Amino acid sequence: MRRAILALCAAAAAFAIAVSAGAEFYSWTDAEGRTHFTQDLSQVPAEQRHDAIERTRTPPRATSLQKFAPPPAKRSQPAAGGTSATTGRVHRIEVQRAGTSMMVQVRLNNSVTAPFIIDTGASDVLVPKAVADQLGLDTGPEGRRKVYSTANGRVEQAVVMLDSVRLGTAEARQVPASVSPHMRIGLLGLSFFNRFSYNIDAAAGVVTLRPNGLEQTGGIRGGRSEAQWRAEYRNLHGRVAAVNLEKDRTPSHHSREVRRLEGVLEDLERQLELLDGEADHARVPFTWRR
């Protein structure tokens, strides 16, 4: 009994920390009636942002929410990595609900368990720096980094590859994630959920996951869809083009600024090489890298 009380207190304290860190979680409904949760207000359609903000101030009544499910796969070539569960198995996991937020306990690399907020607006799983340190993940300056758009603006964070992410009995392997030095509670994003069809029964406090088989058919590679891989490359190539344009406009006698821009370009080219390495490991088709 004492252990149960302590566990409940710890969970409540963890969620309180997330709220005290200034995180707001918004919900919105797409054209097909599916409800999404996200911390990034820019992910919410403009016409729904006012209502989404209001819902963070007034917790909604309990309802059954149908969540995003990835589209059917078009390819048949198997991909690297995958879920440990067989396709078709149903996983039911209890969630802790407060307002529009859904918190779950997640096991990373079969060694560290930490609280995460379900965020289907996040492209990747987000791991707090303290948890990354417990896992011994390398987040040094030589590793891959990625720029993310958040409600607080654009931030650049280290990108790591998690060997496994387990939510209840559902497990995904080779899950790309970013590491945040500011967040105290992680975000469970699409690099995990892309592997499953899923829904949340808010009234019962249960999330239900069913492996969708997209990794086995090649619709998902390394936890990302074709659209997500294309976005990764498009964003990096766009940054390279912007820096090249700035360099071309910089007078040659501004040698210090020219050297700075050359250093930025060198770093971006290295980031492209690291992204290519990750794509090669996941057997991403070259057509997805354009």
C-alpha positions in Angstrom: 0.0 0.0 0.0 2.8 2.4 0.9 4.5 1.7 -2.4 1.3 2.4 -4.3 0.9 5.7 -2.5 4.5 6.7 -3.2 4.1 5.8 -6.9 0.9 7.9 -7.1 2.6 10.9 -5.5 5.6 10.6 -7.8 3.4 10.6 -10.9 1.4 13.6 -9.6 4.6 15.4 -8.9 6.0 14.6 -12.3 2.9 16.0 -14.0 3.1 19.1 -11.8 6.6 19.7 -13.0 5.5 19.6 -16.6 2.8 22.2 -16.0 5.2 24.4 -14.0 7.6 24.4 -16.9 5.1 26.3 -18.8 4.0 23.6 -21.2 0.5 23.9 -22.8 -1.1 21.0 -24.6 -3.6 21.7 -27.3 -6.2 19.5 -28.9 -7.8 19.9 -32.4 -10.0 17.9 -34.7 -9.2 17.3 -38.4 -11.6 17.1 -41.3 -12.2 13.3 -40.7 -13.2 13.9 -37.1 -10.0 12.6 -35.5 -8.7 14.5 -32.5 -5.0 15.3 -32.1 -2.9 16.5 -29.1 0.1 18.7 -29.5 2.3 21.1 -27.5 3.1 23.1 -30.7 0.3 25.6 -31.3 1.5 26.1 -34.9 0.4 22.5 -35.6 -3.2 23.5 -34.9 -5.2 24.8 -37.9 -5.5 28.6 -37.7 -9.3 28.5 -37.5 -9.2 26.2 -34.5 -6.4 27.9 -32.5 -8.8 30.1 -30.4 -10.9 27.1 -29.3 -7.7 25.1 -28.7 -6.4 27.8 -26.4 -9.7 28.1 -24.6 -9.7 24.3 -23.9 -6.4 24.5 -22.1 -8.1 26.9 -19.6 -11.2 24.8 -19.2 -10.7 21.0 -19.1 -13.1 19.2 -21.5 -15.6 16.6 -20.4 -14.5 13.0 -20.9 -15.1 11.6 -24.4 -13.8 8.8 -26.6 -11.3 10.3 -29.0 -10.3 8.6 -32.3 -6.6 9.3 -32.9 -4.5 9.6 -36.1 -3.8 6.4 -38.0 -1.1 6.5 -40.8 -2.3 5.9 -44.4 -2.2 2.4 -46.0 1.3 1.4 -47.2 2.0 1.4 -50.9 5.4 -0.4 -50.8 6.1 -4.1 -50.2 9.8 -4.1 -49.5 10.5 -4.8 -45.8 12.3 -2.2 -43.8 15.0 -2.3 -41.0 13.9 -2.4 -37.4 10.3 -3.0 -36.3 7.9 -3.7 -33.5 8.4 -6.6 -31.2 4.7 -7.4 -31.3 3.1 -9.3 -34.1 0.8 -7.4 -36.5 -2.8 -7.4 -35.2 -2.0 -7.7 -31.5 -4.0 -5.2 -29.5 -2.2 -3.3 -26.6 -4.2 -1.5 -24.0 -2.4 1.0 -21.7 -3.7 3.1 -18.9 -3.0 6.9 -19.2 -3.1 9.7 -16.6 -5.4 12.5 -17.8 -5.4 16.1 -16.6 -7.1 18.7 -18.8 -6.1 18.1 -22.4 -2.9 16.3 -21.4 -2.3 12.5 -21.5 0.6 11.2 -19.5 2.1 7.7 -19.7 5.1 5.8 -18.3 7.5 4.9 -21.0 10.4 2.4 -20.9 13.5 3.5 -23.0 16.2 1.1 -24.1 14.8 -1.5 -21.6 16.7 0.4 -18.8 15.0 3.7 -17.9 11.3 4.4 -17.2 10.1 8.0 -17.3 6.8 10.0 -17.7 5.9 11.2 -21.2 3.1 13.3 -22.6 1.3 11.9 -25.7 1.9 14.5 -28.5 0.8 13.4 -31.9 1.9 16.9 -33.2 5.5 16.1 -32.5 7.4 14.5 -35.3 9.8 12.7 -33.0 9.9 11.4 -29.5 11.4 14.1 -27.2 13.7 13.0 -24.4 14.5 15.3 -21.5 18.3 15.8 -21.1 18.3 14.3 -17.6 16.7 11.1 -19.0 19.2 11.0 -21.9 22.1 11.3 -19.4 20.6 8.3 -17.5 20.6 6.4 -20.8 24.2 7.4 -21.6 23.1 8.9 -24.9 25.8 11.0 -26.7 24.4 14.5 -27.3 27.7 16.1 -28.0 28.3 18.8 -30.7 29.6 16.2 -33.2 26.3 14.4 -33.4 23.2 15.0 -35.6 21.0 18.0 -34.8 17.7 19.1 -36.0 15.7 22.3 -36.0 12.2 22.0 -34.5 9.3 24.5 -34.7 7.7 24.9 -31.3 5.2 27.2 -29.7 8.1 29.2 -28.3 9.9 29.5 -31.7 12.5 27.4 -33.6 15.0 25.4 -31.5 17.9 23.2 -32.5 18.2 19.9 -30.5 20.4 16.9 -30.6 19.0 13.8 -32.5 19.6 10.3 -31.1 18.4 6.8 -32.0 16.7 4.9 -29.2 17.2 1.1 -29.4 13.6 0.6 -28.1 10.6 2.5 -26.7 8.1 0.5 -24.8 4.6 1.7 -23.8 2.9 -1.0 -21.7 3.2 -4.1 -23.8 3.7 -2.2 -27.1 7.3 -1.8 -28.2 9.0 -0.1 -31.2 12.7 -0.4 -32.0 15.1 2.0 -33.6 13.1 5.1 -32.7 14.6 8.5 -33.7 14.3 11.1 -30.9 15.5 14.5 -30.0 17.0 15.6 -26.6 15.7 18.8 -24.9 17.8 20.5 -22.2 14.7 22.4 -21.1 11.8 20.0 -20.9 11.4 18.0 -17.7 8.7 15.7 -19.1 9.2 13.9 -22.4 6.9 13.9 -25.4 5.8 10.7 -27.1 5.6 11.7 -30.8 5.1 10.2 -34.2 8.4 8.4 -34.5 6.8 5.9 -32.0 3.1 6.2 -33.0 3.8 5.8 -36.7 4.2 2.1 -36.1 0.6 1.8 -34.8 -3.1 2.5 -35.4 -4.3 3.9 -32.2 -7.1 5.6 -30.3 -7.6 7.1 -26.8 -10.6 6.5 -24.7 -10.4 9.5 -22.5 -13.4 8.5 -20.4 -11.8 5.1 -19.5 -8.3 6.5 -19.4 -6.9 4.0 -21.9 -4.9 4.2 -25.1 -5.2 1.3 -27.5 -2.5 0.4 -29.9 -2.5 -2.1 -32.8 0.7 -2.6 -35.0 -0.2 -1.4 -38.5 2.4 -3.4 -40.4 3.8 -0.3 -42.2 7.4 -1.1 -41.2 7.0 -4.7 -42.6 5.7 -3.3 -45.9 8.1 -0.4 -46.1 5.6 2.4 -45.6 7.6 3.5 -42.5 11.4 3.6 -42.5 13.3 4.2 -39.3 10.1 5.4 -37.6 9.4 8.1 -40.3 7.0 8.2 -43.2 8.0 9.2 -46.7 6.6 12.7 -46.1 8.7 13.1 -42.9 11.9 11.9 -44.6 11.3 14.4 -47.4 10.7 17.2 -44.9 14.0 16.3 -43.1 15.9 16.7 -46.4 14.0 19.7 -47.6 14.6 21.6 -44.3 18.3 20.9 -44.4 18.7 21.7 -48.1 16.7 24.9 -47.5 19.1 26.0 -44.7 22.1 25.3 -47.0 20.5 27.4 -49.7 19.7 30.3 -47.3 23.3 30.4 -45.9 24.7 30.3 -49.5 22.5 33.2 -50.4 23.7 35.1 -47.4 27.3 34.3 -48.2 26.9 35.5 -51.8 25.4 38.8 -50.5 28.3 39.4 -48.0 31.1 41.7 -49.4 34.3 39.8 -49.7 36.1 42.3 -47.5 33.9 41.3 -44.6 36.3 38.4 -44.1 35.2 37.5 -40.5 31.5 37.1 -41.6 32.5 35.2 -44.7 34.5 32.7 -42.5 31.6 32.4 -40.1 29.2 31.5 -43.0 31.7 29.0 -44.4 31.8 27.3 -41.0 28.0 27.2 -40.9 28.0 25.6 -44.4 30.6 23.1 -43.4 28.5 22.1 -40.4 25.3 21.8 -42.5 27.1 19.6 -45.0 28.2 17.4 -42.1 24.6 17.2 -40.9 23.5 16.1 -44.3 26.1 13.3 -44.2 24.8 12.2 -40.8 21.2 12.3 -42.1 22.3 10.2 -45.1 23.9 7.7 -42.7 20.7 7.4 -40.7 18.7 7.0 -43.9 21.0 4.3 -45.2 20.7 2.4 -42.0 16.9 2.6 -42.3 17.1 1.7 -46.0 15.3 4.8 -47.1 14.7 5.0 -50.9 16.6 7.7 -52.7 13.3 9.0 -54.0 12.4 9.9 -50.4 15.5 12.0 -50.0 14.7 14.6 -52.6 
